[in-house]
């Protein structure tokens, strides 16, 4: 993949381990790169907002931002691939 960041690689590794059905479906529909790029950008944007705008401590902001966009929970064993929609952005208080 062109122009990938360390965060993109971390997201891909996590999804491959914990969301293989999502990876399979995104590859099948040729959407893996755009969805990865979007997750990376949204994670970075949220991290910036939490640390710079809201003055949150970096580690807490990292954990929140990656949980929201990058490091999704494991797929339930019985579920098939269903990445039909991108999750809504998390609510951010200003």
C-alpha positions in Angstrom: 0.0 0.0 0.0 1.2 3.4 -0.9 1.6 6.2 1.6 0.9 4.0 4.7 1.8 5.2 8.1 2.8 3.3 11.2 -0.8 3.8 12.5 -2.1 2.3 9.2 0.1 -0.8 9.7 -1.1 -1.1 13.4 -4.7 -0.9 12.3 -4.2 -3.5 9.5 -2.4 -5.9 11.9 -5.1 -5.5 14.5 -8.0 -6.0 12.0 -6.2 -9.0 10.4 -5.9 -10.6 13.8 -9.3 -9.6 15.4 -11.5 -8.8 12.4 -10.5 -11.3 9.6 -14.0 -11.3 8.2 -14.0 -7.5 7.8 -10.6 -7.7 6.0 -11.8 -10.5 3.7 -14.9 -8.5 2.8 -13.0 -5.3 2.2 -10.5 -7.0 0.0 -13.3 -8.7 -1.9 -15.0 -5.4 -2.6 -11.7 -3.6 -3.2 -12.3 -1.2 -0.3 -9.5 -2.1 2.0 -7.2 0.8 1.3 -9.8 3.5 1.4 -11.3 2.2 4.6 -7.9 1.8 6.2 -7.0 5.4 5.2 -10.3 6.6 6.6 -9.7 4.8 9.9 -6.2 6.2 10.1 -7.3 9.8 9.4 -10.2 9.7 11.8 -8.0 8.2 14.5 -5.4 10.9 14.0 -8.0 13.7 13.9 -9.6 12.5 17.1 -6.2 12.1 18.8 -5.4 15.7 17.8 -8.7 17.0 19.1 -8.4 15.2 22.4 -4.8 16.1 23.1 -4.6 19.7 21.6 -8.1 21.0 21.9 -9.4 19.2 25.0 -5.9 19.0 26.6 -6.3 15.3 27.5 -3.3 13.3 28.5 -1.8 11.6 25.5 -2.0 8.0 26.7 -5.7 8.3 27.6 -6.4 10.1 24.3 -4.5 7.3 22.4 -6.6 4.6 24.0 -9.9 6.4 23.4 -9.0 7.3 19.8 -7.8 3.9 18.8 -10.7 2.1 20.5 -13.2 4.4 18.5 -11.6 4.0 15.0 -8.6 1.7 14.8 -8.7 -1.2 17.2 -12.1 -2.7 16.8 -13.3 -5.5 19.1 -13.0 -9.1 17.9 -15.7 -10.5 15.6 -18.2 -12.7 17.3 -17.5 -16.3 16.3 -20.8 -16.7 14.4 -20.7 -13.5 12.5 -19.7 -13.3 8.9 -18.1 -10.3 7.2 -20.3 -7.3 7.5 -18.4 -4.1 6.9 -21.3 -2.6 5.0 -21.1 0.7 6.8 -18.5 2.9 8.3 -19.0 3.5 12.0 -20.4 7.0 13.0 -17.9 9.3 14.4 -17.7 9.4 18.2 -19.4 12.3 20.0 -16.8 14.9 21.0 -17.6 17.6 23.5 -16.1 21.0 22.9 
